[in-house]
Amino acid sequence: MKPLPLHIQIPKPCNENFADMPMEGEGKLCGKCETIVYDFSQMTDAELIRFFQTKPETHCGRFHDSQLNRKIETVTIRKNFLQKFVKIAASVIAILTLRSLPAKAQGVMKFNITQASKNKNTTAIVPQDFFINGTVKDRDNNPLQNVKVNFGDLQTTTTNENGTYRLELKGINASHNIYFSCINYVSTVRTFNPVMGNTDFNVELGRRDTNAIVYSSGIMVINSDLSIGKLPALNFKPKDVSLTIEIKEILSYVATKMKGARDANIEVRAFTKMHSKQDDKNGYKRLELIKLYLIEREGISSDRIATVLEMGESDVNRVDLLGN
């Protein structure tokens, strides 16, 4: 089955000028909203579809007029190439900002990009239902009980005595991270995309290193790291999820160290208590904002950043930054 077509529309323009923006990472930096603006204007239809299928999150971008207000679809060369994927009857929508390239005027514009239904001329969002099963074991192949499994901030379950779990998901139309955490074990994360259909995620957790160096001084917690040095942690005020100037300065410092160590990755780890939905919500929001800041403001590639929400007795208002 070939990918569903895209349809790009522009509700209203923005006043920022793409030509005046400085280069930042893979795009340009908008000084008004501090986000990365990508240049999609030279992409083929196939490249556009592939980009938004693999990166369904919110983006800012620059488009050519010829890419707007029409069906964008690819030509299928081999009919059987995509038969291994489950047929998707859903549409995906992402709110984006872009700059079009008209013959005379130029400007950054806001638009909606959707995958259009094959049987309708209008665009729509059709959520889908999925289930995810799996088993969590330690490195000795023993099943782990009471591992907390979070599907983003939408659903939470725990593993049983056999180490198995099941998530029954309703109305899913975008990618989500699945977080696996257990006291005294190193947390891990997997990513689910609707194109995967009903899926099994079998996970192995390793025991936490009790020899890790942790040093507290003032508002900082310093964690030992072998590849990019010691990284300061972030402390939030209770119930606050916003990035303060001080937190942004620390993230910029961390990004600078990552740019100097191209093979180094980072794990951003927030904390929650058992059965605390508010702590879960705050933790996920902090992780999301930190990752977006590192990607959009500092130009760090998303595949170098792992985010984990860990259940335990740690301070729920602290976020650790761990290099690896």
Number of C-alpha atoms within 10 A of each C-alpha: 15 16 17 22 19 27 20 18 17 17 8 10 16 12 11 17 13 21 10 11 16 12 13 17 16 14 20 24 24 21 13 9 9 13 21 26 26 21 19 20 18 12 14 14 17 14 14 18 20 13 13 19 18 11 13 16 13 12 17 24 23 21 22 17 13 11 22 17 13 12 16 19 19 18 9 12 8 9 9 10 11 13 10 9 11 13 15 17 12 21 20 23 23 17 14 19 24 26 29 26 17 12 8 5 7 16 18 22 23 20 21 16 21 22 26 23 19 11 6 8 9 11 18 15 16 15 16 17 13 15 13 16 14 15 20 25 19 15 12 9 10 12 19 20 18 18 26 20 22 23 20 18 17 12 13 17 15 20 20 16 11 14 20 19 23 18 17 11 15 13 12 17 20 20 17 17 17 21 22 27 23 21 15 14 16 16 24 20 17 16 12 18 16 21 16 14 17 15 14 14 15 14 16 18 22 14 13 13 10 7 7 10 12 10 11 11 7 5 11 15 20 19 19 18 15 9 15 22 17 19 22 23 21 24 19 17 11 11 13 13 19 14 17 14 9 11 17 16 12 16 24 16 14 22 20 14 17 20 14 11 13 11 11 16 19 19 18 21 21 27 23 24 16 12 10 10 13 12 21 24 16 22 26 22 17 24 20 14 14 22 22 16 21 19 20 24 23 23 20 21 14 13 9 15 17 19 24 26 29 27 24 15 11 13 12 23 20 22 24 20 23 21 21 14
